[in-house]
């Protein structure tokens, strides 16, 4: 049975389309394109808001975050030195914020944490470079900031870490390789 013009008009009015309407498939294609465009626009806006929040946190709390990393590295050095019974490790912080943990034995290498707090266009992503030098063989590892629970954290392969946990990740492997020379 063929639809009448009145039936076809009524079907179009309620959103259904008659199967014999030429080009009706284009309506579905257009709806799909518009939906994908809306989803993409929403994702862009969400990403832009997250990037703006990260930038604001880095600019207001980034230096303090690295001060906590420095405090943890100093505490680790003090604990290590106490355990071995002599000053084997020192930690210094440069005026630019760079942290360097070195051993009394200069051949043992070092750990350097270089904060990246510049958020301008064309800059590295905010975070840090950690350079672990084990007796002349250096490995430079980039890390970038993340926002977890509205706080800065450092993204690592094991998850997002706070400053104290990040300091531990940065220094543990190097500290474990130190030779104490018979104590």
C-alpha positions as CSV (number, residue, x, y, z in Angstrom):
1,X,0.0,0.0,0.0
2,X,1.3,3.4,-1.0
3,X,1.4,6.3,1.4
4,X,-0.7,9.3,0.8
5,X,0.7,12.8,0.7
6,X,-1.1,13.5,4.0
7,X,0.5,10.4,5.7
8,X,4.0,11.4,4.4
9,X,3.5,15.0,5.6
10,X,2.4,13.7,9.1
11,X,5.4,11.4,9.3
12,X,7.8,14.2,8.4
13,X,6.1,16.4,11.1
14,X,6.8,13.9,13.9
15,X,10.4,13.3,12.8
16,X,10.0,10.1,10.9
17,X,10.8,10.2,7.2
18,X,8.9,8.3,4.6
19,X,11.0,5.7,2.9
20,X,10.2,7.0,-0.5
21,X,11.4,10.6,0.1
22,X,14.4,11.2,-2.2
23,X,17.6,12.3,-0.4
24,X,16.3,11.6,3.1
25,X,19.5,9.7,4.0
26,X,21.3,13.1,3.9
27,X,19.4,14.2,6.9
28,X,20.9,11.3,8.9
29,X,24.4,12.1,7.6
30,X,24.0,15.8,8.5
31,X,22.7,14.9,12.0
32,X,25.7,12.6,12.5
33,X,28.2,15.3,11.4
34,X,26.6,17.9,13.6
35,X,26.7,15.6,16.6
36,X,30.4,14.8,16.0
37,X,31.1,18.5,15.7
38,X,29.3,19.2,19.0
39,X,31.2,16.5,20.8
40,X,34.5,17.7,19.3
41,X,33.7,21.3,20.4
42,X,32.9,20.1,23.9
43,X,36.1,18.2,24.1
44,X,38.1,21.2,23.0
45,X,36.5,23.4,25.6
46,X,37.1,20.8,28.3
47,X,40.8,20.5,27.3
48,X,41.2,24.2,27.2
49,X,39.7,24.6,30.6
50,X,42.0,21.8,32.0
51,X,45.0,23.5,30.4
52,X,44.1,26.8,31.8
53,X,43.7,25.3,35.3
54,X,47.1,23.5,35.0
55,X,48.7,26.7,33.9
56,X,47.2,28.6,36.8
57,X,48.4,26.0,39.3
58,X,51.9,25.9,37.8
59,X,52.2,29.6,38.0
60,X,50.9,29.9,41.6
61,X,52.1,26.7,43.2
62,X,54.9,25.3,41.0
63,X,57.8,26.8,42.9
64,X,56.3,25.7,46.2
65,X,55.9,22.2,44.7
66,X,59.6,22.0,43.9
67,X,60.5,23.4,47.3
68,X,58.8,20.3,48.7
69,X,60.8,18.1,46.4
70,X,64.0,19.9,47.7
71,X,62.9,19.3,51.3
72,X,62.3,15.6,50.6
73,X,65.7,15.2,48.9
74,X,67.4,16.9,51.8
75,X,65.6,14.7,54.3
76,X,66.6,11.6,52.2
77,X,70.2,12.7,52.1
78,X,70.2,13.3,55.9
79,X,68.6,9.9,56.5
80,X,71.1,8.2,54.2
81,X,74.1,10.0,55.8
82,X,72.9,9.1,59.3
83,X,72.5,5.4,58.3
84,X,76.0,5.2,56.8
85,X,77.5,7.2,59.5
86,X,79.2,10.0,57.5
87,X,78.2,12.7,55.0
88,X,78.0,10.7,51.8
89,X,75.3,12.8,50.0
90,X,74.6,16.5,49.7
91,X,71.7,18.4,48.1
92,X,72.0,21.9,46.7
93,X,69.4,24.2,45.1
94,X,70.4,26.8,42.6
95,X,68.8,30.2,42.4
96,X,66.9,29.0,39.4
97,X,65.4,26.2,41.4
98,X,67.5,23.4,40.0
99,X,68.2,20.6,42.5
100,X,71.4,18.6,42.5
101,X,72.0,15.6,44.7
102,X,75.7,14.6,44.7
103,X,77.8,12.0,46.4
104,X,81.0,12.7,48.3
105,X,82.7,10.4,45.8
106,X,82.5,12.6,42.7
107,X,82.8,9.5,40.5
108,X,79.4,8.3,41.7
109,X,77.5,10.8,39.5
110,X,74.5,12.8,40.6
111,X,70.8,13.4,40.3
112,X,69.6,16.7,39.0
113,X,66.0,17.9,39.0
114,X,65.4,20.8,36.6
115,X,62.0,22.4,37.2
116,X,60.1,23.6,34.1
117,X,57.7,26.2,35.3
118,X,57.5,28.4,32.2
119,X,54.0,28.2,30.7
120,X,54.3,30.4,27.6
121,X,53.7,29.3,24.0
122,X,56.6,27.4,22.5
123,X,57.9,26.3,25.9
124,X,58.3,22.7,27.1
125,X,55.3,21.3,28.9
126,X,55.4,22.4,32.6
127,X,57.1,19.7,34.7
128,X,60.7,18.7,35.2
129,X,63.7,17.1,33.6
130,X,65.4,14.6,35.9
131,X,69.0,13.7,34.9
132,X,70.5,10.7,36.6
133,X,74.3,10.5,36.1
134,X,75.8,7.2,37.2
135,X,79.5,7.5,36.8
136,X,79.5,9.4,33.5
137,X,76.4,7.6,32.0
138,X,73.6,10.2,32.1
139,X,69.9,9.5,31.5
140,X,67.6,12.5,31.1
141,X,63.9,11.8,31.8
142,X,61.2,14.4,31.1
143,X,58.1,14.5,33.4
144,X,55.1,16.7,33.0
145,X,52.6,18.1,35.5
146,X,49.1,16.9,35.9
147,X,46.2,18.0,38.0
148,X,44.8,15.4,40.4
149,X,42.2,16.3,42.9
150,X,42.7,20.0,42.1
151,X,46.4,19.8,43.1
152,X,49.6,19.6,41.1
153,X,51.1,16.2,40.6
154,X,53.8,14.8,38.4
155,X,52.7,12.3,35.7
156,X,54.9,9.2,35.8
157,X,54.5,5.8,34.2
158,X,53.3,4.5,37.6
159,X,50.7,7.2,38.0
160,X,50.5,10.8,39.2
161,X,52.8,11.6,42.2
162,X,53.0,14.3,44.8
163,X,56.3,16.1,45.4
164,X,57.6,13.8,48.1
165,X,56.9,10.6,46.1
166,X,58.3,12.2,43.0
167,X,61.6,13.0,44.8
168,X,61.8,9.4,45.8
169,X,61.3,8.2,42.2
170,X,63.9,10.7,41.0
171,X,66.7,9.7,43.5
172,X,66.1,6.0,44.6
173,X,67.8,4.2,41.7
174,X,70.9,6.5,41.9
175,X,71.2,6.2,45.7
176,X,71.0,2.4,45.4
177,X,74.1,2.3,43.2
178,X,76.4,4.3,45.5
179,X,79.6,2.5,46.5
180,X,80.5,3.3,50.1
181,X,84.1,2.2,49.9
182,X,83.9,-0.2,52.9
183,X,82.1,2.4,54.9
